[in-house]
Every structure is written in structure tokens, then in C-alpha cells.
Amino acid sequence: MSRDKIPKLFAGSVDELTKPAKKEEKARREDLKKVKKQKTLYISLDTNLKLIELYGEEGRRQSNIVEDAVNLYYYLKKAIGERKFDELLSVVDRENPELLRSYMEKFRL
């Protein structure tokens, strides 16, 4: 018998054996958007004030604002690359909206 034909041992639980794998995997991926995870988020007082201000302006739940921020951070980093993203963060750290606007002009198409 060749190595390719040797069956592999199952490392999961009995529950995983009784459910179809495709449906279970799809349901698990869908649950990632719905399941609430309660974790403590340690942020600076300044960031907390900004979050409160955004919450007042947007009229949405703080968790939605944080989720949008995480999605923006994640996809922006993937889209422009790590080096450009680090440059952008250094401009953001200066907390100067005009400087940020002028920097963002480089990204217009």
C-alpha cells in the first residue's frame, strides 16, 4: 500500500463525526459574524473620548463602531501594504486632520 492510500486517523470529537462537514463549516463561518464575544478592551482615555464622540455623532452602538474600525484597519492594511500602512499610521498619530487630508490625496485615482 502506498503512503497516499493509508487512511488518516480522525482527531476530532464524536459530535463532529455525526454531522456533515460542509454544513458545519459553513455554519461556523456564518456564526463568526453573529456570535458576541465579550472581552475587555483596554484603550487610552483619549481613545475612549474619541469613541464616545463617535458614538454621539453616529448614534450607533459602540461595538458597531469598534467593529467598523477593526474592519477598516484590517482591509486598509491588506490593500496598501505594510510599509504604506505604517506611513499612514505615523501621519494619523500626529492628530492633524489637514496633514492627513493632504497625505490621503496621494491615494486618489
C-alpha positions as CSV (number, residue, x, y, z in Angstrom):
1,M,0.0,0.0,0.0
2,S,1.4,3.4,-0.9
3,R,1.6,6.3,1.6
4,D,-1.1,8.2,-0.2
5,K,-3.7,5.5,0.3
6,I,-3.1,5.0,4.0
7,P,-6.2,6.3,5.9
8,K,-5.6,9.1,8.3
9,L,-6.8,8.9,11.9
10,F,-9.6,11.2,12.9
11,A,-8.5,13.7,15.6
12,G,-11.9,15.3,16.3
13,S,-14.9,14.6,18.6
14,V,-17.8,12.1,18.2
15,D,-20.1,15.1,17.5
16,E,-18.0,16.1,14.5
17,L,-18.4,12.6,13.1
18,T,-22.2,12.7,13.3
19,K,-22.6,16.0,11.3
20,P,-21.8,16.6,7.7
21,A,-18.5,18.6,7.5
22,K,-19.6,21.1,4.8
23,K,-22.7,22.3,6.6
24,E,-20.9,22.5,9.9
25,E,-18.0,24.5,8.4
26,K,-20.4,26.9,6.6
27,A,-22.5,27.4,9.8
28,R,-19.3,28.1,11.8
29,R,-18.2,30.8,9.4
30,E,-21.6,32.4,9.5
31,D,-21.6,32.3,13.3
32,L,-18.4,34.4,13.3
33,K,-20.5,37.4,12.3
34,K,-23.2,36.8,14.8
35,V,-21.6,35.5,18.0
36,K,-20.9,38.2,20.5
37,K,-17.6,37.8,22.2
38,Q,-17.2,39.7,25.5
39,K,-13.6,40.7,26.1
40,T,-12.1,43.6,27.9
41,L,-10.8,46.2,25.6
42,Y,-8.0,48.3,27.1
43,I,-7.8,51.7,25.4
44,S,-6.4,55.0,26.4
45,L,-8.5,57.7,27.9
46,D,-8.0,59.8,24.7
47,T,-9.2,56.9,22.6
48,N,-12.2,56.4,24.9
49,L,-13.2,60.1,24.5
50,K,-12.9,59.8,20.7
51,L,-15.1,56.6,20.9
52,I,-17.7,58.5,22.9
53,E,-17.7,61.4,20.5
54,L,-18.2,59.0,17.5
55,Y,-20.9,57.2,19.4
56,G,-22.7,60.5,19.9
57,E,-22.3,61.5,16.2
58,E,-23.1,58.1,14.7
59,G,-26.0,57.2,17.1
60,R,-24.9,53.5,16.9
61,R,-23.7,51.0,19.4
62,Q,-20.0,51.3,20.4
63,S,-19.4,47.7,19.4
64,N,-20.5,48.5,15.8
65,I,-18.1,51.5,15.7
66,V,-15.2,49.3,17.0
67,E,-16.1,46.6,14.5
68,D,-16.0,49.1,11.7
69,A,-12.7,50.4,12.9
70,V,-11.2,46.9,13.0
71,N,-12.5,46.1,9.5
72,L,-11.1,49.4,8.2
73,Y,-7.7,48.8,9.8
74,Y,-7.6,45.2,8.6
75,Y,-8.6,45.8,4.9
76,L,-6.7,49.0,4.6
77,K,-3.5,47.3,5.7
78,K,-4.1,44.5,3.2
79,A,-4.9,46.9,0.4
80,I,-2.0,49.4,0.7
81,G,0.7,47.1,2.1
82,E,2.5,47.2,5.4
83,R,5.0,49.9,4.6
84,K,2.5,52.4,3.3
85,F,0.1,51.5,6.2
86,D,2.9,52.3,8.7
87,E,3.4,55.6,7.0
88,L,-0.3,56.3,7.2
89,L,-0.4,55.5,10.9
90,S,2.5,57.8,11.6
91,V,0.5,60.6,9.9
92,V,-2.6,59.7,11.9
93,D,-0.6,59.7,15.2
94,R,0.2,63.4,14.6
95,E,-3.6,64.0,15.1
96,N,-3.7,66.7,12.4
97,P,-6.7,66.3,10.1
98,E,-5.3,68.7,7.5
99,L,-2.0,66.8,7.2
100,L,-4.0,63.6,6.9
101,R,-6.1,65.0,4.1
102,S,-3.0,66.1,2.2
103,Y,-1.4,62.7,2.7
104,M,-4.6,60.9,1.6
105,E,-4.6,63.0,-1.6
106,K,-1.8,60.6,-2.8
107,F,-4.3,57.7,-2.9
108,R,-6.8,59.4,-5.2
109,L,-7.1,57.8,-8.6
